Amino acid sequence: MNKKYRTEAMAAIHETMAALHKVGAIGKQTMRRFDQACLTPVQPLSPKQIKAIRERERVSQTVFAN
């Protein structure tokens, strides 16, 4: 899944922090804060919107859920 960042600068910061998290230099809680600060928020979808996407892509509920 591709991540969407607020800006290119935020993308660079987040990627650096993700590398530090991977090697254990920063903790999970700190990484969550960087996720909130750098990543574009995900907007919730209504059941009707989800169904429309699934039907547009012509996939079953099981395939879509996976």
Rosetta blueprint (number, residue, H / E / L):
1 M L
2 N L
3 K L
4 K L
5 Y E
6 R L
7 T L
8 E H
9 A H
10 M H
11 A H
12 A H
13 I H
14 H H
15 E H
16 T H
17 M H
18 A H
19 A H
20 L H
21 H H
22 K H
23 V L
24 G L
25 A L
26 I L
27 G L
28 K H
29 Q H
30 T H
31 M H
32 R H
33 R H
34 F H
35 D H
36 Q H
37 A H
38 C H
39 L E
40 T L
41 P L
42 V L
43 Q L
44 P L
45 L L
46 S L
47 P H
48 K H
49 Q H
50 I H
51 K H
52 A H
53 I H
54 R H
55 E H
56 R H
57 E H
58 R L
59 V L
60 S L
61 Q H
62 T H
63 V H
64 F H
65 A H
66 N L
